[in-house]
């Protein structure tokens, strides 16, 4: 199951990163965007921070100043370099010219990089109001946008709203379960004092993607339920998985509900290990 999820998410991520098919613009009679898209093809083989990469994007935008995709791709280098002001100016233009195609990316970045949870919720709700199809996933493929919305509500101190979105999304038969969905649901239940429900969700997570965080929170749920044996088994498994690198990962930021080895060791010390 885990390998299938990784494959699906890799496909999603690759699709999100792929350049549009220039011929599609030509087919639809948009000669200007077709020319801009062809100019953008010059970025191939160049590093995002290179002059050649940025000049190719500038050329595309000089041809068509409403080419949203070029604004998004141009913004990425500024995001990675920490120039968030320039990133937002470029992304706001991308959203202005193609809200249906670019809101997913701005919402994802607001959540992942800026902890702008209110902004992420606003973008996701706007996108949902504009389209009549599945609003899709984050730019890295980790989460469905509705899961990001649920996590954002949790982050701003609205757990009940978060729980409603989680339960609705995960009960949708068309939803492809993400690699951390049930982990986050379990932690939310745990924080709300719903320990049996937390344990049930975390056991489901173990079937999808059994990582150190999952076993750590399972241990906490067992402890809250008075299950000493379950606590000991899971905290030991959490340590083992963490040391073997089986844990949450993001190359850029700390993820919500992510733990560290010190969390596990502190929990062990309190139990006399």
ABEGO torsion letter per residue (X at the ends): XAAAAAAAAAAAAAAAABBBBAAAAAAAGBAAAAAAAAAAAAABGBBAABAAAAAAAAAAAAABAABAAAAAAAAAAAAAAGBAAAAAAAAAAAAAABAAAAAAAAAAAAAAAAGBAAAAAAAAAAAAAABABBAEBBAAGABBAAAAAAAAAAAAGBAAAAAAAAAAAAABAABBBBAAAAAAAAAAAAAAGBAAAAAAAAAAAAAABBBAAAAAAAAAAAAAAGBAAAAAAAAAAAAAAAAAGBBBBBAABBBBGBBBAAAAAAAAAAAGX
